[in-house]
Amino acid sequence: MSQYERKEQAIRRILEGATPAVPPELLHDAVRRGSRALRRRRAVRRAFWTLLFAAAVAFVVWASVARPWVEPPADTTPPLTHW
């Protein structure tokens, strides 16, 4: 008998055996922890989208004030020639 067959037989014995009793308060604890994790995940997601929206608004305000697409004015005048 190979090692694979022995493992398979051991697993079959475990799966065919009786299921252990689960304490009744385990369900309530699992629901409480799951709902807490869900609330936390929802709060993090909401904070992320709020931060992203604020960053987008800040970028639009900065772009409208700074106008980075416009060429800045020259600091010096070009030399006068041909006069």
Residue pairs with C-beta under 8 A, 6 or more apart in sequence:
none
